[in-house]
Amino acid sequence: MQDRSVTYGSYLAVDDLLALQRPRSEGPEHDEMLFIVIHQVYELWFKQVLHEIDHVIALLDARDPFRAQHTLKRVLTILKVLVAQLDILETMTPLEFQSFRARLEAASGFQSDQFRQLEFVLGNKSRGAVERFAPGTRARAALELRFGKATLWDAFLAYLSREGYAVPAGLLSRDVTARVEPNPELQETLIDLYRRDPQHAAMCERLVDLDEGLQEWRYRHVKMVQRTIGAKAGTGGSAGAQYLATTLMTPVFPDLWEIRSRL
């Protein structure tokens, strides 16, 4: 018999969800609600993206490339939504942001552990990023776990090796806490793959799409910050747009970009 005690509101914990928007400004200032909602939604999407990428890794381990590609397409669609949300933030003028900015105090997007987790699973790891979070916190525990686990790229290379491709042994046993660096020997393998294996070439292209989508989000984020606060320091003492600009044009899958001029 169907359980009628479960409702839309109880299943989604709507009451709890709607209680999480707590503006700190007096009044409160009108635009603070938008700022809070957008960033809370970002955190929910980051949670979903991490969930999906973990699933891609599991599917690659299970040698299921078709479902892995399908899941990557979902991640790419979410990334487009993340970019589109910046259009909404950009409806807030610099003066409207300044009306409540002081209330953020030391809070900064730099402190999003879930975005750091996303960087980690894509191969951009930093011990310093882990240590910015206090021991014993949920964020620190999550980052410690991500820091020591194989990345999406490691899972993909292991999959290619199981499929019979010549992946350098050093890459299969590399230190997964280190940044992913381009490898000329692997690039020869990838070029051969592109030329004779359309199925796996399509998988590579989805990874390029993911890389490009992340770079697009970073670029739009930089421009949004520049548009809102210009060259001012970011909240929490961060360097604001100046720091964010340093993260641009750094691919997470460098080998897939290096081979472009040789195909």
Secondary structure as GFF3:
##gff-version 3
##sequence-region A 1 263
A	DSSP	alpha_helix	8	11	.	.	.	ID=ss1
A	DSSP	alpha_helix	14	18	.	.	.	ID=ss2
A	DSSP	alpha_helix	30	61	.	.	.	ID=ss3
A	DSSP	alpha_helix	65	89	.	.	.	ID=ss4
A	DSSP	alpha_helix	94	101	.	.	.	ID=ss5
A	DSSP	three_ten_helix	102	104	.	.	.	ID=ss6
A	DSSP	three_ten_helix	109	111	.	.	.	ID=ss7
A	DSSP	alpha_helix	113	121	.	.	.	ID=ss8
A	DSSP	alpha_helix	127	131	.	.	.	ID=ss9
A	DSSP	alpha_helix	138	148	.	.	.	ID=ss10
A	DSSP	alpha_helix	152	162	.	.	.	ID=ss11
A	DSSP	alpha_helix	169	172	.	.	.	ID=ss12
A	DSSP	alpha_helix	184	196	.	.	.	ID=ss13
A	DSSP	alpha_helix	198	229	.	.	.	ID=ss14
A	DSSP	three_ten_helix	235	237	.	.	.	ID=ss15
A	DSSP	alpha_helix	241	245	.	.	.	ID=ss16
A	DSSP	alpha_helix	254	258	.	.	.	ID=ss17
A	DSSP	three_ten_helix	259	262	.	.	.	ID=ss18
###
